[in-house]
Amino acid sequence: MGIETVRTTASDDEAAGRRREQRGWYFYDWACSVYSTSVLTVFLGPYLTSVAKAAADSDGYVHPLGVPVRAGSFFAYSVSLSVIVAVVVMPLVGAAADRTGRKKPLLGAAAYVGAAATTAMFLLGGDRYLLGGVLLIVANAAQSVAMMLYNSYLPQIAPPEERDAVSSRGWAFGYAAGSLVLVVNLVLYLAHDSFGVSESTAVRICLASAGLWWGGFTLIPLLRLRDRPAALREEATAPGLRQLAATVRDMRRHPLTLSFLLAYLVYNDGIQTVISQASVYGSEELGLGQSTLIGAVLLVQVLAVAGALGMGRLARTYGAKRTILGSLAAWTLTLGAGYFLPAGAPVGFFLLAAAIGLVLGGSQALSRSLFSHLVPPGKEAEYFSAYEMSDRGMSWLGPLLFGVTYQLTGSYRDAIVSLVAFFVLGFLLLARVPVRRAIRDAGNPLPERI
C-alpha cells in the first residue's frame, strides 16, 4: 500500500510538471505569433512595398545590389531570401540542440535576435527599403530557428495521446494573442491623428511593438521549459548545408517520415504564402484600405482559435490525417474563390478571410502533432529543422512563384491562383502516406487514433 502510494504521488508530480511545461510552451506561441500576424501578415507587406515604390525608378524597379527588381515583388523576394538563410542555420542549430540537450538557451538566442530585428523596423521611414529587406530576412530566419526548437519540445512534453490537443492549444494561444494585439493596432492605425502621429509612424509603431511583445513574453517559456539530457553523443556539427544533407541522409532510413515531410513542405508552402501575401493581394489588386485588411486579418485570428480547437476535436474522431486532407480541399476551394473576388468589395474579402480562419490553425496544429509521431527519439530538433523550413511564412518556393508570376504578368490574381498547385499536390502526396506504419518504423508508440 505504501509503495503504491509513493508511485501514485510520483505519477501525480510528473503529470503536474508536464502540465506546467505545457503551459509555458503555449506562451511561446503567444509571444511570437504577434510577429506573424501584425508584421508578416498585415503591416510589413503593404508598407515595405510602398517604401520600395518610393525608392523605385521611373519604370517601377528598385536595384538592390544592382539587380533590377519590380518594387511590387521586393517583399516576396525578401521572404524567399530569408529561407535561404534559415536553410543554412537551422540544421546546424537543430543538430547542436539534439547533441548537447541545450535547446532552451538556443531558443532564447534565436527569439531575441528576431525580436530585436522586429523592434528595429521602427526605423523604416522614407525610402529605406533595403533596411526593411535586411530586417525582414533576419527576423524571419530567427523566427524559423526559434520555431524549430519550440516545435521539437512537443514530443518531450506531451505523450502520444495528448499531442493533437496540446499542439492545437498552442496554435489557439497564438491566434488569441494575435487577435488581441491586432485590435490595439487597429485602434492606433485608424485614430493615428488623435494620437498625434502620422499614418507611417503608426505603422512603424505597430511593427516595433510586435518585437517588444515577442521579447517580453518569451521570458515565460524560458522559465518553465527544461532541457533534457542529450540522447545522442555530443560531437562537432558540420556546416549548415552539410548538416542538412546529413539530416536528409538520416531521414532516408525512415522513408515514410520523409514522404510525410515532402507532402507537408508542399502544402504548407502554399499556406504560408497565402498568409504572407494576402494583404498585398488585398491592397494592390482589390484596392482595399489598410483598415479593411486589418479587420479581415482580425477575423482570421478570431476564427482560427475556434478552428484550431475544433479541428483538434475532429481529429479525435476521424484522425489527424483525414482531418488535414479535408482542410487541404477547403484551402483549394477558398483560393479558387479568391481569384474571382471583385475589386473594391470588402464583403467578399471578409468571407474569404472567414474561410481561411476556419482551416488555418487546425491544418498547421495537426500537421505538427502528426509529424511529432514520425520523428525517431533523440532526433527531435534535427528533424524539426527540416520541418520548419516550410513553416510560418518561411517557405521559399511559394513566395518566389508568387513574385515571379506577378513580375511576368503584372497581375496579383494570376499570382494568387498559381498557389492552388501546392494544395492539390500536397493532398495527393499526403493521401499516399501510411502514417501508422510510419509511426512504427520511427520506433514510436502508436496512438489509438491517428
N, C-alpha and C positions, 0 to 999 in steps of 0.2 A: 504493500500500500504506500509506504514511504517512497520507494523507488518510483512508483507510478506518479506520485505527486510531484516529485522532482522533475520527471520527464515532462509532465504537463506544464509545469512552470517554465521550464526551458523552452518548450514549444511556444508558449504564450509570449515569452520575451522575444523569441525570434520573430514571431509574427508582428509584434509591436514595432520592433526595429525595422522590419521590412516595410511596414506601412509608413513609418517616419521617413525612410529613404524615398519611398514613392511620392510622398507629399513634397519633399524637397525637389525631387526630379521634375514634378509637374511645374514647379516655379521657374525652371529654365525656359520652358515653352512660354510661360507668362512674361518672362523678361525679353526674349529675343523676337517673339512674334510681332511685336510692335514695329521692329525694323522691317520685317517682311510686308506688313500692312501699310504703315504710314509712309515709309521710304520707298520700297521697291514697287509696291502696287499702285500707290496713289500719287505721291508728290514728285518723286525724283524723275520719273519718265517724262511727263509733260514739261517739268521745269528745266531739266537738263537739255531737252530738245529745244526749248525756247532760247536757252543760253547758247547752244550750238548755232541756232539760226541767227542769233545776234552777231556771232563771230564769222558767219559764212560769207563767201564771196558772192558776186552778182549772179552766179549760176546755182547758188544754194549749196555749195560744198564747203566743208572745212578741211583742213590739211594737217592732221596730227602726224608728226614725224615725216611730213612731206607726202603722205598718202592721201589722195582725194577720196573723201567720204561724204555722201549726201548727209546733210545735217539731221534729217529725219531718221537716219539709220544709226547715228552715233551711239545712242543709248543701247540699242540692241547689240551692237558690236561690242560695247563695253561689258555687257553681261556675259557675252560669249568669251571674251578675253579673260574674265575673272575665273572661268572654269579651267583655262589652261594653267593658270597659277595654282588653282586648287588641285589639279591632277598631279602636279609635281610635289605639292606639300602633303596632301592627305595620306597617301600610302606610307610615307616616311613617318609621320606622326602616329598613324594607326599602329604600325609595326612596333614603334618605340613604346607606345602605351601598353600593348599586349606583353612585350618582353620585360618591361620594368614594373608593370602594375600601377604606374603613377598616372592615371587618367585625369585626376582632379586638377593638379597644377597645370597640365596641358590644356584642359578645358578652360580654366581661368585665364590663361595667357591668350588663347585664341579669342575668347569672348571680349576681353578688354581691348585687344587690338581693333576688333571690329567696332566696338562701342566708341572708341576714340576717333576712328575714321568717320563714323557717322556723325558724331558731335561736330567734327571739323567741317561738315557740309554747310554749316552756318556761313562759311566764308565764300560760298558760291554766288558771287554777285557779278554783274556786268557780263563780260564775255569769257569768263573763266571756265570754259567747257573742258579744257584739258585737266584742270584740277579736279573737276567733277568726275571725269572718267577715271582718274587715278584713285580717288577716294572710293568710288563705287567698286573698283576692282579689288582694293584692299579689304573693304567691308564685306563684300560677297565672298571672297576667298576665306577670310577669317570666320565668317558665319558658317561656311561649309565645313571647315575643320572642326569648329566647336560643335556643330550638329552631329557630325560623325562620332565624336566622343560621347556626346549626350545620348545618342541612339544606342550606342554599344553598351550602355548601362542596363538596358531593358532586360536582356536575358539574366542579368545578375540580381535584379531587384524584384522580379516577378516570376513565379513558377509558370509552367506552360498554360495551365488553365486560367490564369489571370491576365495573360498578356494582351489579348484583344481589348479587354476592359481598361487596363492601365494605359495602353497606348492611346485609346480613344479619349480617355480623360485628359491626357497630356495635351492632345490637339484641342480639346474643348477649352482647357485653361488658356491656351494661346489665343484662340479666337475671341474669348471673352476679354482678354487684355487688349487685343486689337480693337475691339468694339469700343471699349471704354476710352482709350486714348484717341480714337478717331472722332468720337463725339466732341472731346475737348479741342481737337484740331479743327473740326468743322466750325465751332463757335469762334475760334480765333481767326480763321480764314474769312468767314462771312462778315465778321464785325471788326475787321482789322482797322478800319478808320476810327472806330470807337476806342480802340486801344492805342491809337496814335502811331500806328506803323503802316508801312506800305504793304501792298499785296505780296511783293517779292520778299520783303522782310518777314512777313507772316509765314510764308512757305519755308524760309530758311530756319525760322524758329521751330516749326514743326519737325523738320529734318533733324535738327540738333537735339530736340527734346527726346526723340526716339533713341538716340545714342545714350543720353543720360539715364533714361528708363532702363535700357538694356544693361548698362553697367551697374546701376543700383540694385536691381532685383537679382542679378547673377550671384550676389552675396549669399542668398538663401540656399540654393543648391550646393554652393561651395562649402557651406557649413554643415549640411545634412548628408550629402553623399559621402561614401567612404571608399578608399582604394582597397582592392583585394590583392593578395599575393599573386605574383606573376605565375601563370600556368606554363609558360614557356621559358626556356633557358635564355638569360639576358645575353645578347651579343650585339655586335655592331650592325647597324642597319645600312642598307645600300642607299645611294642617292635616289631621289623621289621616283623618277621614271623607271629605274631598275627595280625599285621596291614594288612598284605597281606591277611590273612584269612578273616578279616573283609571286605576288599575291594571286595574279591570274593563273600562273602555273599551278599553284596550290589548289585553286578552285577547280582545275581540270580533273583533280581526283574526286571532285564532287560535281559531276556534270549536270545533275538536276538542279543543284543550287545555282550553278552558272546559267542554266536555262531560265530559271525564275528571274535572276538578276537582269538578263538580257531583256525579258519582257517588261520588267519594271523600268529599266533605263529608257525604253522606247515610249511607253505610255506616260510615264511621269515627265519626260521631256516635253510632251505636249501640254500636260497640266501646268508645269512651271512657266512655260512660255505664255500661256493664256494669262496666268497671274501677273507676270511682269509686263505684258504688252497690252492688256485690256484697256488701261487708262489712256494709253497713246491712241489706240483704236477709237475710243470714245471721243477724245478731244479732237484728233486730227481728221478722222473720216466721218464721224457722225456730227461733229460740230457742237458737242455738248460742253457746258461750262464746268469749271472745277467743282462747284458746289454740287452739281448733279453727279459727277464722278465720285465724289466723297460719299454722297448719300448712297450710291449704288454699292460701293465697297463696304460701307457700314452694314447694308442689308446682307451682303455676302457673309460678313463676320458673324452677325447675329444668327442667321440661319445655319451657318457652319457649326455652331455649338450644338444645335439640335441635330444636325445631320450627322456629326461625328458620333454622338451618343446613340442616335437611332440606328445607324449602320452597325455600330458595335453590338446592339441587341439583335439585329438581323443576322449577324454572323453567328450568334449562339444557336440560331435555328437552322440556317442554311449553310453555314460555314463561311470562312473568310474568303476563300477563292471564288465561290459563286457570287458573293456579295460584291466583290471587286469587279467581276465580269459585268454584273448588272450596272455598276456605276460607269464603266467604260462605254457601254451602249448609250447611257444617258449623256455622257460628255459628247459623243459623236452627234447626237441629235441636237444638242444645245449649240454646238459650233455651226452646224448647218443652218440653224435658225438665225444665228448671229450674222451670217453673210447677207441675209435679206433685210436686216433692220433698216428702216428709213432714217435718213439724216434728220437731225433736229427733233427727234421724237423720243423723249426720255422714258416714256412708259414702256416701250419695247426693251430699252436697255435695262430697266429695273426688273422686268420679267426674266431677262437673260441672267441678270445677277442672282435672282432668286433660285433659278435652276442650278447655277454653278454652286451657290452656297449649300444646297441640299446634298450635293455629292462630293464636294471638295474635301472636307475634313475626314469623312469616313474612308474615302478611297486611299488617302495618304496614311491614316492611322492603321488601317487593316493591312496595308502593304508592309508597313514597318513591323507590325507584330508577326505577320506571316513569315517575313524574311528572318526574323529572330529565331524561328524554329529550324531554319535551314543552315545556321552557322555552326560549324564544329566548335565544341567547347574550347576555350582558351584563345580563340581567334576572333573575338567579337569586334574589337576596334579595327583590326586589319580588314575584315570582311565588310564592315560598315563603312570603311573608307571608300570602297568601290561602290557601295550602295548610295552613299551620299553624293557622288558625282552628278547624280541627276536630280537631287532633291532641292526644294525651296528656291527655285529660280536660278540654280547654279548650272543647269544643263546648257550645253553649248550649241547643239545642232538645231534645236528649235528656234532660239533667237537668231541664229545665223540664217536659217531658212526664211524666217520672218523678215529679217533685214534685207536679204538678197532679193526676195520676192518683191518687196517694196522698191528696192533700188532699180529693179528691172522693169516693173510695171507702173510704179508711181501710185499704186492702189493698195490701201490697207485692207480692203475687202479681200482681194486676192491673197494677201499675206495671212489674214486670219483663217481663211478656209483651207489654206495649204496645210494647216496643223491637223486636219481630220486624219491624215495618213498615220500620225503617231498613235491615235486611239484605235484605229482599225487593226493595224499591225500588232500593237500591244495586246489587244484582245485575242487575236489568233495565236500569238506566242504563249500567252498565259494559259489559254484553254488546253494547250498540249502538255503542260507540266503536271506530272503525277505527284502532287505535293506530299501525300502520305509516304510514298516510297522515298521521296527526297528527304523527309524528316528522319526516317530510319537510317538512310545512308549517311546522314550527317552525324549519327550517333546520339540523337536526342530522343527523349520520351515522346510518344505520340499522344497528343491531346484527344479528348473524347470526340470533339467535332472540329474539323479544320477545313 
